[in-house]
Amino acid sequence: MDVSTAIKERRSCRGFLPTPVADETIEQILEAAIWAPSPMNAQPWEFIVITSQELKEKIYSEAEDRKKSLFEKSGWKWLGRYQVDFILSAPVIIAVVGNPEKTGADRFLEGGGMAYQHACAAAIQNMLLTAHALGLGSLWFTLFDFSRMREILGIDPVKVPLALVCIGNAVGQPLQTGRKDALELTKHIR
Ligand SMILES: Cc1cc2nc3c(=O)[nH]c(=O)nc-3n(C[C@H](O)[C@H](O)[C@H](O)COP(=O)(O)O)c2cc1C
């Protein structure tokens, strides 16, 4: 599959079949992640591959808690319909852990110290596109508290669990999202 097709066809998946994902497939997805660009090639990422049902249950419970507190703060009605059961059914969840000590020269700039997050985001997009090209569904999931996720996954306090990438064979059709026209969002300075 060419890159452009993968970019345009990929949609967030929130329903997974229990069919396990082969280790080689997970390795291919991680291999795609590490070829992302990063500041000064610092490669500020680490990955935790989660297949333990016990851990998925802890993550699910944390997501449910976050959902409740977000509802209280925001009043967003859609949260009442938003189910996070896909955490329990996703055969594999990969935690992408960023290392702020491996950010780049931006640490010396105003508002700096965040380039490591950008690099991890690029790695995550590589993972989603590769999963799609391999015929799998995936979801970039962030509805959790960093400190709580550190505890659940036993992560070093200096590092940040930036996202959980849920991966597996999709069940049902993903929600078809649209995009604004790129030209409407672009100005040229010539
Ligand atoms: C930084 C980031 C965080 C996200 N967090 C969540 C999340 O916690 N739960 C979720 O269901 N989707 C999450 N998503 C997926 C978005 O909802 C989704 O990408 C967006 O609605 C567009 O849909 P599409 O990916 O199907 O095109 C996240 C996406 C990004 C980039």
The ligand as an SDF file (V2000), in Angstrom:
LIG
                    3D

 31 33  0  0  0  0  0  0  0  0999 V2000
   -3.2670   13.2790   20.4330 C   0  0  0  0  0  0  0  0  0  0  0  0
   -4.4960   12.4440   20.1500 C   0  0  0  0  0  0  0  0  0  0  0  0
   -5.2220   11.9390   21.2110 C   0  0  0  0  0  0  0  0  0  0  0  0
   -6.3500   11.1280   20.9840 C   0  0  0  0  0  0  0  0  0  0  0  0
   -6.9940   10.5780   22.0640 N   0  0  0  0  0  0  0  0  0  0  0  0
   -8.0610    9.7880   21.8480 C   0  0  0  0  0  0  0  0  0  0  0  0
   -8.7100    9.1630   22.9450 C   0  0  0  0  0  0  0  0  0  0  0  0
   -8.3070    9.2880   24.1110 O   0  0  0  0  0  0  0  0  0  0  0  0
   -9.7850    8.3960   22.6870 N   0  0  0  0  0  0  0  0  0  0  0  0
  -10.2530    8.1890   21.4050 C   0  0  0  0  0  0  0  0  0  0  0  0
  -11.2440    7.4580   21.2500 O   0  0  0  0  0  0  0  0  0  0  0  0
   -9.6470    8.7500   20.3430 N   0  0  0  0  0  0  0  0  0  0  0  0
   -8.5550    9.5370   20.5320 C   0  0  0  0  0  0  0  0  0  0  0  0
   -7.8910   10.0730   19.4630 N   0  0  0  0  0  0  0  0  0  0  0  0
   -8.3820    9.7910   18.0880 C   0  0  0  0  0  0  0  0  0  0  0  0
   -9.1730   10.9750   17.5230 C   0  0  0  0  0  0  0  0  0  0  0  0
  -10.4330   11.0560   18.1660 O   0  0  0  0  0  0  0  0  0  0  0  0
   -9.3400   10.8010   16.0040 C   0  0  0  0  0  0  0  0  0  0  0  0
   -8.0720   10.7540   15.4010 O   0  0  0  0  0  0  0  0  0  0  0  0
  -10.1350   11.9240   15.3680 C   0  0  0  0  0  0  0  0  0  0  0  0
  -11.4590   11.9580   15.8330 O   0  0  0  0  0  0  0  0  0  0  0  0
  -10.1780   11.8070   13.8280 C   0  0  0  0  0  0  0  0  0  0  0  0
  -10.7110   10.5510   13.4750 O   0  0  0  0  0  0  0  0  0  0  0  0
   -9.8950    9.5230   12.5490 P   0  0  0  0  0  0  0  0  0  0  0  0
   -8.6300    9.1790   13.2670 O   0  0  0  0  0  0  0  0  0  0  0  0
  -10.8000    8.3270   12.4200 O   0  0  0  0  0  0  0  0  0  0  0  0
   -9.6670   10.1870   11.2350 O   0  0  0  0  0  0  0  0  0  0  0  0
   -6.7730   10.8720   19.6500 C   0  0  0  0  0  0  0  0  0  0  0  0
   -6.0280   11.3890   18.5790 C   0  0  0  0  0  0  0  0  0  0  0  0
   -4.8880   12.1500   18.8230 C   0  0  0  0  0  0  0  0  0  0  0  0
   -4.0940   12.6560   17.6490 C   0  0  0  0  0  0  0  0  0  0  0  0
  1  2  1  0
  2  3  1  0
  2 30  2  0
  3  4  2  0
  4  5  1  0
  4 28  1  0
  5  6  2  0
  6  7  1  0
  6 13  1  0
  7  8  2  0
  7  9  1  0
  9 10  1  0
 10 11  2  0
 10 12  1  0
 12 13  2  0
 13 14  1  0
 14 15  1  0
 14 28  1  0
 15 16  1  0
 16 17  1  0
 16 18  1  0
 18 19  1  0
 18 20  1  0
 20 21  1  0
 20 22  1  0
 22 23  1  0
 23 24  1  0
 24 25  2  0
 24 26  1  0
 24 27  1  0
 28 29  2  0
 29 30  1  0
 30 31  1  0
M  END
$$$$
